[in-house]
Each structure stands twice: as structure tokens, then as C-alpha cells.
């Protein structure tokens, strides 16, 4: 946990997968969830307390404009990579997993086993899944690109419908494949 009180800027946006609430620390995007309103703020507060202890949330729809612009470009098929500062909070192992996720190219998928092997920890498949589940900035750190070893869409914090949508958007899941 980081000591001292901290201010997080937050905002909401509409997207093809529903509302997204995002938060920025002074260093970059630190949280993103597929919710809006009170539910989103409660989720953000819980997450922020875990990592910062005391935190003040301030709504600001101007400061995150670049994040929202790049997410909109992604959803419209005009952006394949994000050029945004990301401020990740997690355990050392989680951060290693998230760094591996950032290496999965747009339009491709890897299995949890592939990610574990790439990290040099081939027996850590379940731990990779757990870290994937705790990714605080999905889409930007593309946890949706990780699938089961048989190619099945397993587990996604935002729900399998959103995972399916994102993979279809990227062309990693052909339109004719039924999930």
C-alpha cells in the first residue's frame, strides 16, 4: 500500500460494450471498470483503499480526454495500440503477468499456459489466471487476449460477452465462430 492520502481523477464514457469508468493517478491510468454510477464508484473506492489507503476521488471529464479519445479510436477500429501512461498497482507477480499481456499483439490470443511459460513459470497457470482477473486496467492491458488452452473463452472480469466482443473487434475471433 502507498502511504498518505491521494487524489484520483475519474470519469465515465459510453462504449459499444456499455459504460466504462476510468481513473487516473498523477502517473497515468490506474483503473478501468465496466460499470457506471454508484456501483462503479464503490468498486473504484474498494480498489483504491486496497492500494492507497486514504484516497479522494474527484470527477473530472477534461483531464482523461486523451484516454477516452484513444479508447473510442480502439472501439471504432482505428487504434491497435495505446499510447497512454499506465500506473499499475498489484503484487510483483501480477505486474509480471500484466507485462506479458502487454506483449500479446492486437488480434492475437495466448493461453494462460502460454503466458506462464513465457514468464518462465510453466506451472503457474492458475496464478496467471488469478493475476489476469485482478488486472485493474483491462483493454489497456489486454487480458481479454488470454484464452483457455483449447481456445475457449474462459473468465473475464467484464463478462464473457465483452471478451467475445473485444476479440471479434480485433479479428482474433472470426465472426462465424459461435461462442
C-alpha positions in Angstrom: 0.0 0.0 0.0 1.2 3.5 -0.8 1.1 5.7 2.3 -0.6 9.1 2.5 -3.8 10.5 1.0 -4.0 10.6 -2.7 -6.3 12.1 -5.3 -7.6 10.0 -8.1 -9.3 11.7 -11.1 -12.2 9.7 -12.5 -14.6 9.9 -15.4 -17.1 7.9 -17.3 -17.6 7.1 -21.0 -20.0 5.2 -23.1 -18.7 2.4 -25.3 -20.0 -0.3 -27.5 -19.7 -2.7 -24.5 -21.5 -0.4 -22.1 -20.4 2.3 -19.7 -16.7 2.4 -18.7 -15.4 4.2 -15.6 -11.7 5.1 -15.6 -9.4 6.6 -13.0 -6.1 8.4 -13.3 -3.4 8.8 -10.7 -0.8 11.5 -11.2 1.2 9.0 -13.2 -1.4 7.6 -15.6 -4.4 5.4 -16.0 -4.7 3.2 -12.9 -8.2 1.7 -13.0 -10.9 0.9 -15.5 -14.1 -0.9 -15.0 -17.2 -1.8 -17.0 -19.7 0.0 -14.7 -21.2 3.4 -14.2 -22.6 5.5 -11.4 -22.6 4.5 -7.8 -21.7 0.9 -8.5 -18.6 2.0 -10.4 -17.5 4.4 -7.7 -17.9 1.8 -5.0 -15.7 -0.6 -7.0 -13.1 2.1 -7.5 -13.2 3.1 -3.9 -12.6 -0.5 -2.8 -9.8 -0.9 -5.2 -8.2 2.4 -4.2 -8.4 1.7 -0.5 -6.5 -1.6 -1.1 -3.6 0.2 -2.8 -3.6 3.7 -1.3 -5.4 3.5 2.0 -6.8 7.1 2.1 -7.9 8.4 -1.2 -10.1 11.2 -2.5 -12.0 10.7 -5.8 -12.6 13.8 -7.9 -14.7 13.7 -11.1 -13.0 15.4 -14.0 -14.2 14.9 -17.5 -11.5 17.0 -19.1 -8.2 15.5 -17.8 -9.0 12.0 -19.1 -10.0 13.2 -22.6 -6.9 11.6 -24.2 -7.7 8.2 -22.6 -11.3 8.4 -23.8 -10.2 9.5 -27.3 -7.9 6.5 -27.6 -10.5 4.1 -26.3 -13.0 5.5 -28.8 -10.5 5.0 -31.6 -9.9 1.4 -30.4 -13.6 0.7 -30.4 -14.0 2.2 -33.9 -11.2 0.0 -35.2 -8.8 2.9 -35.8 -6.3 2.1 -33.0 -4.5 -1.1 -32.3 -2.0 0.1 -29.6 -2.5 2.6 -26.8 0.0 5.4 -26.2 -1.0 6.2 -22.7 0.8 6.2 -19.4 -0.4 3.4 -17.2 0.1 3.3 -13.4 -0.2 -0.3 -12.4 -0.8 -1.4 -8.8 -0.6 -5.1 -7.9 1.8 -7.6 -6.5 5.1 -8.2 -8.1 3.8 -11.4 -9.7 0.7 -9.7 -11.0 2.8 -6.9 -12.6 5.0 -9.6 -14.3 1.8 -11.2 -15.7 0.5 -7.8 -16.9 3.8 -7.0 -18.6 3.4 -10.3 -20.5 -0.1 -9.4 -21.5 1.2 -6.1 -23.0 3.3 -8.2 -25.3 0.4 -10.0 -26.9 -0.2 -8.3 -30.2 -3.6 -6.9 -31.3 -5.6 -9.6 -33.0 -3.8 -12.5 -31.4 -4.6 -14.7 -28.3 -2.4 -16.7 -25.9 -3.4 -19.3 -23.5 -2.9 -19.0 -19.7 -0.3 -21.7 -20.2 1.5 -19.7 -22.9 1.7 -16.7 -20.6 3.0 -18.8 -17.7 5.7 -20.4 -20.0 6.7 -17.0 -21.4 7.3 -15.8 -17.8 9.5 -18.9 -17.1 6.9 -20.2 -14.7 5.2 -23.0 -16.6 3.4 -24.4 -13.5 1.9 -21.0 -12.6 -1.1 -21.3 -15.0 -3.7 -20.8 -12.2 -1.7 -17.9 -10.7 -1.6 -16.3 -14.2 -5.4 -16.7 -14.3 -5.7 -15.0 -10.9 -3.5 -12.1 -11.9 -5.4 -11.8 -15.2 -8.6 -11.5 -13.1 -7.1 -8.7 -11.0 -5.9 -6.6 -13.9 -7.1 -3.1 -13.0 -6.9 -1.6 -16.5 -8.4 -4.2 -18.8 -8.4 -3.3 -22.5 -5.2 -1.2 -22.0 -3.5 -4.2 -20.5 -5.2 -6.7 -22.8 -6.3 -9.6 -20.5 -9.1 -10.3 -23.0 -6.4 -11.8 -25.3 -5.9 -14.7 -22.9 -8.0 -17.8 -23.5 -8.2 -21.4 -22.3 -5.7 -23.9 -23.7 -8.4 -25.3 -26.0 -9.1 -21.8 -27.3 -12.3 -21.4 -25.2 -13.2 -18.0 -23.8 -12.8 -18.6 -20.1 -13.0 -15.9 -17.4 -13.2 -12.2 -17.9 -13.9 -9.6 -15.2 -16.2 -7.7 -17.5 -18.0 -10.9 -18.6 -17.6 -13.2 -21.5 -19.8 -11.2 -23.8 -17.4 -8.3 -23.5 -14.4 -10.5 -24.0 -16.0 -12.0 -27.1 -16.8 -8.5 -28.4 -13.2 -7.3 -28.0 -11.7 -10.4 -29.6 -14.1 -10.1 -32.6 -13.3 -6.4 -32.8 -9.6 -7.3 -33.1 -10.2 -10.1 -35.6 -8.9 -12.7 -33.1 -12.3 -14.5 -33.2 -13.7 -15.0 -36.6 -17.3 -13.8 -37.0 -18.6 -17.2 -37.9 -17.2 -18.8 -34.7 -20.0 -19.3 -32.2 -19.1 -18.9 -28.5 
